[in-house]
Every structure is written in C-alpha cells, then in structure tokens.
C-alpha cells in the first residue's frame, strides 16, 4: 500500500477530525485574504497562541471531568475568583510576594475543587447542579474580593509569567529539542508495537507521518521564534499538557477515569474516590490559570503510586489488546 493510499484510508476512518482541520485551514485562508496576510503574520499567530493559553489550561482539567461523564460549569467563575485572590494579596495592604500569591491562588482552587468533588462523588448531587451553583456564587465572590474595582499594582515578576517571552535563541534551541524528542518518542513507540506483535504501517509510511508531524511542530515554534520567542505561558501550557497526557494514558488513576465514564456500574473500584480526585485536579488548574502557576501535587494522588488496590471479583483471563496506540493486557469479554 502506497503512502497516498494510507492517507486516503486514514482520512476515511477519521473524516470528522480531518473535516475540522480543513475548516480551520479554510478560515485561515479567508481571514488572510481579508487582512492582506496580516492574520497569518508571526506576530498575530503568536498573539493568538498567547490568548489561547487560559482556555487551553482549563480544557486540560475539564478533560478529566468530561471523560467520567460529568461537567463543570463553574470553570470561568472559579478561575476569575482565584485570579482575584492572587491579585488582591499583592496590593500594598497585604504585600504578598509572587510565590505566596501563586500558592494562595492554587490553594483556593484546590479547596474549591475538593468541595465540588465532595458533593458530586459522595453526596451524589449531579455535577451540573453543583457547578451551576458555584458559577453564580463565585461571580459574586469576585466582586466581594475586588470591591468591583481594578486591582493594582501587581508584582513585576507576577506579570512576567503571562506577558514575557523566552529569548529567540533559547526558543530556537527548545524547538530543536522538541522535534528531536518527538521523533525519538515516535520511534520508541513503533518499536514497542513491533515487540508486542501489533500491526504497524510500513516504514516509509511511518517515516512520512513522523516527518510531517515534526514539520508542524517546527513550524509552530518558528512562528513564535520569528516574533519575540516562546511566551512563558505557552511553556507552562506545554508542560501541563505533557503531565496530563501522562496522567491520563500511563497511570492507574487515568485509566480508571476512562473506565468510570465508559460504564460506572461495571467499574470494580471505588468510584467516589476517583471522581473526588478528578475534581480536585480541576480546581487546582483553576488556580493555575488565574496565576499561571504550575500545579504541584502529590504523585500518589494521581495514581502514580496510587492507593491500595480495591478487591475485585473473579474475572476472565486477560488477553492482549491495544489501547490508545499502546499494547496492554485486558480482561476478555467472554
């Protein structure tokens, strides 16, 4: 099978995703023609990356909640509230340093997430109701904390997290490292699949795919390098994306979240504990969005060194299957 035939087959199997990508490209072409190319200039694209960071970080946490079959309507209000807390603590009246204000914002988000998790996971109140109430409550809380006025001045180091850039030279080095890391990871993943006896595309097809994806990564970094460099907030987003990707795909906690969303009744471990931790993680991200602080959490909370296994009933023998492109053993359906 040729590279073109593989591409056509992949397009047919993932037509929905490719349609969204083509629609995005069409929007870029139209906007570029209407703005005489200004829309796709490095400066504008870099600014779009910067403006997307807040929503993207919130989306990382929302993914954990959505895969369990729940929803969080309060993300905007809670993010605004934690941001207000961080800002007010830096005023002359309190004079907190940037690390202290960041810690307070993340702590507030963590407490709010735990509160949501308590009602949803243990009291069985629908997440829609709990988070709808929080959305309204924290809108008012923002006004209460700020007094309805602008909060200033803020520490220069605090503002730098969301407005400053890595130098273009350092950004170029980072881009090279990112491309090399992606290529090595892709080759390692292919070797794993071959070792476990899974089907893999021909080497030339796999090479074309890796080359194309590496080119996209290089292009994204090049856009930012040609402007002012990679923003610190984008670096934060990339770091969080890697952490949450690892958490969802390679930890016990992440796999259990997918299992809960697929069939809660058939799930063999304590559902409430898993859902509670997911809400805590999202709450911590609310604080991260507001203050651009990297959420630090005990790894054992997220299943890396997780709690003691809960006793399971006798189940059929495991069989070799493939999940998210990775080989693993799973219980047979018989």
Residue pairs with C-beta under 8 A, 6 or more apart in sequence:
1 9
1 202
1 205
3 204
3 205
3 208
6 201
6 202
6 205
11 18
28 39
28 40
31 39
31 40
32 38
32 39
32 40
38 44
42 223
42 224
42 226
42 227
43 227
45 223
45 227
46 223
46 224
46 227
46 228
46 231
49 223
49 224
49 231
49 234
50 231
50 233
50 234
53 162
53 231
53 233
53 234
53 236
53 237
53 292
54 79
54 289
56 237
56 241
57 236
57 237
57 240
57 285
57 288
57 289
58 75
58 76
58 79
58 285
58 286
58 289
60 240
60 241
60 244
60 285
61 75
61 244
61 281
61 282
61 284
61 285
61 286
62 72
62 75
62 282
63 244
63 248
64 244
64 247
64 248
64 257
64 278
64 281
64 282
65 71
65 72
65 127
65 278
65 279
65 282
66 261
67 248
67 257
67 258
67 260
67 261
68 257
68 260
68 261
68 274
68 275
68 278
69 260
69 261
69 264
70 120
70 127
70 275
71 127
71 128
71 131
72 116
72 127
72 131
72 279
72 282
73 128
73 131
73 132
73 134
73 135
74 116
74 131
74 132
74 134
74 135
74 138
75 282
75 286
76 135
77 134
77 135
77 136
77 137
77 138
77 139
77 141
77 142
78 109
78 112
78 134
78 138
78 283
78 286
79 109
79 286
79 289
79 290
80 138
80 139
80 142
80 290
81 108
81 112
81 138
81 141
81 142
81 145
81 286
81 290
82 105
82 106
82 108
82 109
82 112
82 286
82 287
82 289
82 290
82 291
83 105
83 289
83 290
83 291
84 141
84 142
84 145
84 146
84 151
84 290
85 101
85 104
85 105
85 108
85 145
85 290
86 101
86 102
86 104
86 105
86 158
86 287
86 290
86 291
87 101
87 146
87 151
87 154
88 94
88 145
88 146
88 151
89 96
89 100
89 101
89 104
90 96
90 98
90 101
90 151
90 153
90 154
90 155
90 158
91 151
91 152
91 153
96 104
97 155
98 155
98 157
98 158
101 155
101 158
101 291
102 158
102 291
102 293
103 293
105 287
105 290
105 291
105 293
106 284
106 287
106 288
106 291
106 293
106 295
106 296
107 287
108 287
109 283
109 284
109 285
109 286
109 287
109 288
109 290
110 280
110 283
110 284
110 287
111 283
112 134
112 138
112 283
112 286
113 279
113 280
113 281
113 282
113 283
113 284
113 286
114 276
114 279
114 280
114 283
115 283
116 127
116 130
116 131
116 134
116 279
116 282
116 283
117 275
117 276
117 277
117 278
117 279
117 280
117 283
118 276
119 125
119 130
120 126
120 127
120 130
120 275
120 276
120 279
121 271
121 272
121 273
121 274
121 275
121 276
121 279
122 272
122 276
158 291
160 232
161 232
161 233
161 236
161 291
161 292
161 293
162 231
162 232
162 233
162 292
163 231
164 231
164 232
165 171
165 224
165 228
165 229
165 230
165 231
165 232
166 174
166 229
166 230
166 231
166 232
166 235
167 229
168 225
168 226
168 228
168 229
170 229
171 221
171 224
171 225
171 229
171 230
172 221
172 225
174 221
174 230
175 217
175 218
175 221
175 222
175 225
178 217
178 221
179 214
179 217
179 218
182 210
182 213
182 214
182 217
183 210
183 214
186 206
186 210
186 213
187 210
189 325
189 326
190 200
190 206
192 326
192 327
193 199
193 200
193 325
193 327
194 200
196 320
196 327
197 320
198 322
198 327
200 206
201 209
221 230
224 230
224 231
224 234
232 292
233 292
236 288
236 292
236 294
239 294
240 285
240 288
240 294
240 295
247 253
247 254
247 302
247 303
248 254
248 257
248 258
249 324
249 326
251 302
251 303
251 304
251 306
252 303
252 306
253 274
253 277
253 301
253 302
253 303
253 304
253 306
254 302
254 303
256 267
256 269
256 274
256 303
257 274
257 278
259 267
260 267
260 271
260 274
260 275
264 271
268 310
268 312
268 313
269 309
269 310
269 312
270 310
273 307
277 301
277 302
280 301
281 295
281 297
281 302
284 295
284 297
285 295
287 293
287 295
288 294
288 295
299 305
300 306
300 307
315 331
316 331
316 332
316 333
316 334
317 331
317 332
318 329
318 330
318 331
318 332
319 329
319 330
319 331
319 332
320 327
320 328
320 329
321 327
321 328
321 329
321 330
322 328
323 330
